[in-house]
Amino acid sequence: MSAATQVAAGHVASHETDGTTRRRVLELVASRGPVTAGALAAVLELTAPAVRRHLTLLEEDGKIAVHEASRSGVPRRGRPARRYVVTGGGQSELAGGYQEIARQVLRFLRETGGSEAVVGFAKERFDAVARSYAPHLTAETAEGRAAQLVQLLSADGYAASVRPVPAPLSGPTAGTVARAVQLCQGHCPVQHVAEEFPELCEQEARAFSELLGSHVQRLATIAGGAHACTTNIPVNIPVNLPVNIPLNHPAKTPTEGK
């Protein structure tokens, strides 16, 4: 191999490596965002400047953006670290190009069968998901089942995570705090479809309620403009459903959609 050919081959390999790393950075921003360059560097075992180079290019391409956090009112010294989240453009890149076809199919379904047909399709889709997930949710608590659900969702490309958070209660227990977790999905493979057909999000939340045996509350969605789909799950209550039973009935407690 000539010197020129070796240089060319090295350039191609470097370009492919950069592309692979940049894709990995985008995926991590989706699953862990809002996230800093330093945190990404630790996961990728790269230097912070190397990660910032990829972040800069992704930001210039409109794939990610700096997260605008609300001010807490507590002054801090120094310049705060930039924290990144995925944009709609980044979600589209992660999702692939099939979504327009899916939208056309659902539009046809709505025109020929009405809104009920769309709801029926969305329900059947997530009933099938629930049946496939149910045998793997073996924990006896909503918190344990949520952790298992996150693993299943991540394997299916949703970049899911679960985080403990306090949840204020209302009614007679106002002023107290109940333990809860938030299930976050950093990537939505059907984002642009769900923007037009929120029935998908509504049925997904219903399926989560069934799988977890607990009322859930959808706080935010990617299709609604958030950087992640966030679902609040109370965990101080026993699971209401038998373990390892495939689910094929509607949730007793309605959940919020988008």
Secondary structure, DSSP 8 states (H G I E B T S, - for coil): --HHHHHHHHHHHHHHHHHHHHHHHHHHHHHH-SEEHHHHHHHHT--HHHHHHHHHHHHHTTSEEE------S---SS----EEEE-HHHHHHHH-S-HHHHHHHHHHHHHHHHHHHHHHHHHHHHHHHHHHHGGG---SBHHHHHHHHHHHHHHTT--EEEEEEEEE--GGGTT-EEEEEEEEES--TTHHHHHH-THHHHHHHHHHHHHHTS--EEEE-TTTT-SSEEEEEE-SSB--S-TT----S--SS-----
